[in-house]
């Protein structure tokens, strides 16, 4: 963690803001936490476990609140997780050339963000596909989650909304549960190597992430309308897409 108190305070504020923004749209903020820690000079050895730990805390709060509000489509989520959990493990084993992969993925996220920013077209919702298709979709998203090191909700959200398979609020509920399970699996795999130790001051960041999640999920469940939720998700996609493009440029 940054030794400079000013730098640590800046990191803490960024974590609080990210947890609030991301959790309001059904996300947990791993990509934003990683970007903030990179900006503040946190060593790579502690970035991933710290981000995943905060991701689990934020996603747990989100999952509980969206579930209590009846905003989690459990049959869809269960089918997605059946495919995603083993695929995420496999994806984590694959190393692709960053100069080829990251720019493409970043560009796709920015395109999805542009579409989400626009008001949803009027008309009836589309019937979701059969369970088997969600298992296949979960496998693909889990594989992407393993490749990128984030929970995968950033990929799931635009698919469920743009296809018309779910309304924004239930999409947020599905995404946060999806993120929670994939983050737990990712952290368990990382800790099994016993190569890193989370520094004590990460607890301060965890507390701020929890506070942000409590505020953000309350906003997402009770206050944001459908268009606002879409635009929150668009902001999430823009942040993640730009982060991937910057990483590719730096690599």
Secondary structure, 3 states (H helix, E strand, C coil): CCCCHHHHHHHHHHHHHHHHHHHHCCCCCHHHHHHHHHHCCCCHHHHHHHHHHHHHHHHHHHHHHHHHCCCCCHHHHHHHHHHHHHHHHHHHHCCCCHHHHHHHHHHHHHHHHHHHHCCCCCCCCCCCCCHHHHHHHHHHHHHHHHHHCCCCHHHHHHHHHHCCCCCHHHHHHHHHHHHHHHHHHHHHHHHHCCCCCCCCCHHHHHHHHHHHHHHHHHHHHHCCCHHHHHHHHHHHHHHHHHHHHHHHHHC
